[in-house]
Amino acid sequence: LEQITGADFLVAGEGAAAAGGEGAGMARILIGDCPEARAAGLDVGALKRDGSWRAVAGEDLLLLGRDQSGPVRMRWLEYAEMGSLFAVYDFLEDVCGVRFIKAGPYGEVIPPAETLSVARATVRDEPVYLDRSFYPFSARGYRLPDADAHEPAADDTTWPSRTSWGFKLRWETQKLVAGCHSAHYLNFDERFAAEHPEWFALLPNGERATNTPRGSYLCYSQPGVIQAWIDDARAYFAREPPQSRGLTTWNKGGYGVEFMVDPHDSYPYCQCEDCQRVYQADPGQGFSEIIFGAVAQVAEAVSDFEGNYISTLAYGPKVQPPNTVMLPENVRVRLCVNGALHHSMPGTRDAQLDLVRRWSERMEGDLVLWIYPDQARPGKAVAGVPEIAPHAMAEFLRAVKPYVAGCFFENESTAETFRFLDEYITMKLLWDPDQDVDALMAD
């Protein structure tokens, strides 16, 4: 900020007015909630999460938003409110003309300006989508061939320039349904297969689904399986150590106030009599009735832990909303859909939107999405044409705006060069999907 303005500025707090007293009459920049902001009628409590105010009061420029107490730690996945920091970045972009196109040495543009002028106006800046993120976050995580050119880093795990860029693009500060496939990560096979082989999905060949090429899979009609999930969730919410449940970590099972109940990828439809009786009654529902039935039972059994949730994906064998299962209020769902690609094709657009609408009704507006914008995957030969789809993303995000609270983009690629434009445009559109995409591209 000093580099841009050359001005004196204060990080404001209850003592900000006194701290700035010596500069009476000069233009000041006050950052954060303070008496001057409240005197100007700027109430951070009226803002949505991640929202901010920018206003000129007298000779003061006020930049403030909802903040968690204490310093902001610039770390990836730092889920703390930092509205005042976002107010500064909005000011740098909207007023100073700064651009944060991408991480690394070529992505930040700071235009020279001898004079800085700020309109005497009040600007309220809030995101449309609460949930705003993509994966993989780092070009180094998948060791993309052009990572060094885009993302200077001391090693493959810290990604400092990438983390800083994420904050500047207003990466989410709260994630709903943070994980996936928790049954795999919670080692049900190692803990229970020897004693309870009947807890695992029955395969067509009569064997139980333990130690398959993709791991192990549970039978969600088994009362013992549901009770094991309940015991795990209760231990997690009670802050008991994972060792109390025969685990070394809660990683990818517990996420803050959420505990995930979710099968692994490529779930084989269990052939046991109980599962098949439900499935054959309505094959179009897949295993939604069965698995969401188990999710609901776990959620009901932990409902006494107020403010905590059972989370799961609507994906694969349970992508459809269940017809008969009532989901308790402490269930959170992330629906997995293709997204922009299917929205751009008439044959799939209506079906995808219908699925989003039906899930949104069930979740009463708290639905979040998992989107697959790219068909490219790391490790494949680098294609000659990058897959970029900013207009399709914009059309999709505008279409689902009435129904969802946010989107996570699995934005894989064979090279960072091929995806950074989509990353930038997507993060901009998640804040405000009604922006002019052509103007963003031209800029």
N, C-alpha and C positions, 0 to 999 in steps of 0.2 A: 504494500500500500504506500509506503514512503517513497518507493521508486516511482510510483505513478504520480503522486500528488505533490511531493515536496513539502507537504503541509504538516503541521503539528496535529497529532491525534491522540486520543485517550481511549483505553479500554475501560468502558464505563462501569460503574457499580454504584452502590449507595453513596460513596464519597466522591463521585466524579465531579460534582459541581464545585466543591471546595478545591479539588485538585487542579481544576482549570481556571481558578480565579485570577491568577496572575495574567492570563491572556484575555482578559475582558475586552470585548470589542473585536477580537480577531475571529476569523472563521475557524470553527473547531469541527472535528469529526469525532462523534461519541459512538462507541461500539458497545452494544449490549443494553439490557434494560437498565434504566436509571431515572432519577427524579425528573430530568428534563423531558425524557420521553413520555413519562406518565402525565406531566403537565401539558404536553401536546396532545393528549388523548390517545396515545398509542399503547394499546393493551395487548401484551403478548399472549395473554390467556384466551384472546378471541381468535387466535390463529390456529389453523390446522397444523399438525405435526410437520416440521421442516419449513413452515412458512416464516415470512419475515416482513418487517416494515422498513421502508426508506422514506425519510421525510426531512424537509428543511423547516426548522423552527427558529425564528430570529436569524442569527448568523451561524446556527449549528446545523450540521448534517447528522442525522440520527440513523444509525444502522443497527437493527436489533431483531431478535426472534426468540422463539422458545429455546431455552438452553437447560441442559443438565448442569447441576452445580459442579464446580470444580473445573480444572483445565480440560480443554479438548485434546485428546490423544490421537495423533494422526496415524492410526493403525487401520489396516484392512479389517473389515467386519467389526468396526467399533460402533456398536449399536447404542449410541447415546445422542440425545437431542442436541443439535448444534445450529439452531436457527440463525444466531448472530454471525457465525462463520459463513453460512450460506448467504446472508444479507451482504456481506463483504464481496463474495464472489459475484453476486448479482450486480452489485454496484460496479465492480471492475468490468464486467461484460457490457452492461446496459449503458453506463455513463462513460466509462473510460475507453471502450472499444477493445478491451483485451479479449483474446480468444484462447480457449484451451481445447484445441482440436484433437490432440492425442497426447499420450505420454511420450517422453523422450525429447531429444534436442530440437526436433523440427516441428513440434506440435503446439508451442506456446507463442502467441503473437502479442507483443506489447508495443502499441504505437506511441511515438513520442508526442508529448503535448506540453507546451509551455504554460498554458492556461487551462484550468479545469472549471467547467461551468456545470452547475447542478440546478435543475428546474425547481422552483418553489412549489413543490407538489408533494402529495403523499401517495406512495406506491405500496400496494399490498401484493406480495408475491407468494403464491402457494402452489403446491403441486397438485395435479389432477390425480395422479396415482401415488399411493403411499408406498407400495412395493415396487422398487426400481433397481434392477440388477441384471447381470448376465454372467455367463460362465463359458469357458474358463476365463478367469479374471486376468491372469498373466499370460503373456506370450511365452514365458519361460516354463510355465507349468507343463505344457505339452512339447516344450523344446522346439518351437517352430523355427524353421531355418533362417528367418530374418529377425529373430528376437533381439540380437545385439543392436541392430540399427534402430529399433523402436523403443527399447526398454533398457537403458543402461542400469546395471545393478551390481552390487558387490558380490552377490551369489544368486543362486536360483530360487531362493526362498523369501528374500526381503522385499524386492520389487518397490523400492522407495519412490521412484518417479511415477510408477503406475498407481501406487496408493494415493499419492498427492493428486494425481489427475482424477481419480475416482471421487475424491472429496469435491474437487472443483466442478465436476459434472453433477454434483448433488446426489451421490450414491445414497441409497436408502439408509435410514437410521433405525428402522424397525423391520424385521422380516417375519412374515407369517408363513408357517409351514416350511421350515428351513431345510429339511432333509429329504431323504428318500431311502426306500428299501431297507428299513431298519431290521427286519427279521434276519437278514444276512449278517449285518454288522453286530448284532447282539448274540451271535454264536449259539443259536438254538440247537444246532446239530451237536456241537461239542459238549453242551451242557446236558442235553436230554435224549439224544438218539439211542444211546446204549440201553437206557432204562425204559424209554417210552418210544419205541419205533412206530407205534400206531399214531403218534402225534404228527407224523409227516405224511405228505400227500401220497396217495396210492397211485402208482403209474399203471399204464395199460398192460405192462408185462407182469404185473403183480408185485413188483418191488416197491419199496418205499423211497421217496425222493430225498435221499441223503447222499451227500458226496457226488452229486451229478456234475457234469462239466461246468455248470453255472452255480454250483453250491447246493444248498438244501432248501426245501420248500415245505411249508406247514399245511396241515389239514385244519381249516378254520371251523370245521364242525365239531372238533374235539373239545370237550369241556376242559380237559387238562391244558390244552394250548391257550385257551382264553384265560384260565386262571394264572398261567405263567406270565402272560402279558400283564395281567392285573398286578401281580406281585412285583414285577419289574417296575411298572409305572408308579406304584405306591412307594416303592423304595426310592425311586428317583425324586419324586415330589417331596418326600420326607427328608431329602438330602442325605440319605444313607450312602455309604461308599459303594462303588460297583462290586467290590469284593463280597459284599453281603449277598449278592445274587450270582456269584460264581463268575464274575466278569473282571477284567482289568481296567476297563474304562467305560463310561457312558457315551463315548464319542459316537456320533451318528445315530444315537438312539434318543438322547435328551438334548434339547436346545432351549436353555433358559426356562421359560414357563411352559414349554411344550415337550411332550413325550410322543414319539412317533410310533404308530402301529401300521406297518406297511410291508407287503411281501417284496421279494426280490424280483428283478427283471426276469422275463421269460417264464412266468409262472405256469406250470403244467396243471391243467384242470384236474383236480383230484377225482379219482374214479371211485371213491368209497360210496357206499349206499346212501349215506346221509347227504353228502354233497351232490350226488347225481340226482337225488329226488328233487332237490330245490332247483338245480340247474335245468333239468329236463322239463320242468313245469313252465319255464320261460327262457329258452336258450338265448334270446336276444339280449337278455340282461347280463350275460356272461356270469361271472361269480360275484356281481355286486351285492345281491341279497345275502350271500354267504359271508363274504369278507366284511362288508359294512355292518352286518349283524354282529360280528365279533368286535368290530371297532366300537359300536354303540354300547355293547356290554362292558367293555373296558372303561369307556368314558363314564358310564353310570356308576361304576364301582369306585371311581376316583373323584366323583363330583364334590366330595367334602373338601378337597384341596381348592379353595376358592382362588380365582385368578390364574389357574393352570388349565392346560388344554391337552387333549389327545389330538394329534395331527396325523394326516394321511394324504396320499395322492389319490385322485380319480384318474386312473391310468390302467392301460392294459386290460386285465381281466375284470376290473371294476371301474371302468370309465363312465358307465351309465349311473345316474342317480337311482338308488334302490327304490323299488315300488312300495314295499311294505315296511321297511325299517325306518323308524323315526330316529333321526340323529339328534342327540342331546345338544344343548347349547354350548357345552364345552368341547365340541368337535370343530376342528379347522380343516379345511379341504383345499388342496391346490389341484386344479384341473389341468391335465396335460393335453394340449391340442397342437396341431401343426402350426396354426397362426396365419401369417401373411400369405404363404404359398397357397394354402387351401382357400383363403379369403379371395384370392385373385382369380380363382377358377369357378365358374358358375356351378359346376357339378358338385363341388364340395362346400361352397360358401354357405348355403342355407343350412345344411346339416350341421356344420360346425357352429354357426351362430345359434341354432336351436339347442344344441347341447349346452352351450355357454348360458343361454337364458334359463334353461331348466335347472341347471346347477345353481345359478344365481338366486333363483326363487327359493331353493332349498336352504341356501346359506344366508339369505336375507341381506345381500349386499357385501358380505365379508369374503366372497370368493376371490382367490388369486389364481393366476394362470402360470403354467410352465409352457414356454413356446420354443419351437424348433425352427428357426429361420433358415438354417443352412443345411444342405445335403453333404457338404464337404466334411471330411474327417481327417484328423492328423495322421500322418504316416502314409497316406496315399500320395501318388504322384501329384505334383503341383500342376493344377489345370492351367490352361492358357488364359482363361477368362475368369476373373473373380466374380463371386456371387454377391452382388450388392442389390438391395431391394428397398431403398428408402421410401419410395412412394407407396409400395405395397404395405410396408410396416405402418405408415401413417394411416392408410385406409383401414387397416385392421384395428389399430388402436382407437380410432374414432368410432368404429362400429361397436366395440365392446365396452366403451367408456361408461354407458349406463349400468353395466352389469358387474363389473369387477373392481377390486381395490388395488390391483397392481399386477405386474407381469415380471417373470424371470425368463430371460432369453438364454437358451443353450446355444450360444453363438460360436460354434466350432468352425474351424477353417483349416486349410492346409498352409496358410501363411498369415502373419499379422497384416501385411500389406493388403491382403484381400478382404479384411474384415474391419479395419479401423474406421472407415467411413460409416459403415452400418452402426458401429458402436457409438460413435459421436451422435449421429442423427437419432438413434434409438433412445439414448439417454435424454436428449433434448425433447423428444416427443413424449417420453414418459412423464416429464414435468408438465408439458402442455401439448397434447396431441393435435391441437388446432393450429399450430404454427405452419407457416408457409414453407413446405419442404424445398421448393425451388429456391427460395430466398436463402435458406440455410445452406443449400448446396453451392449457390453462387458465392455466398460469403466465405 
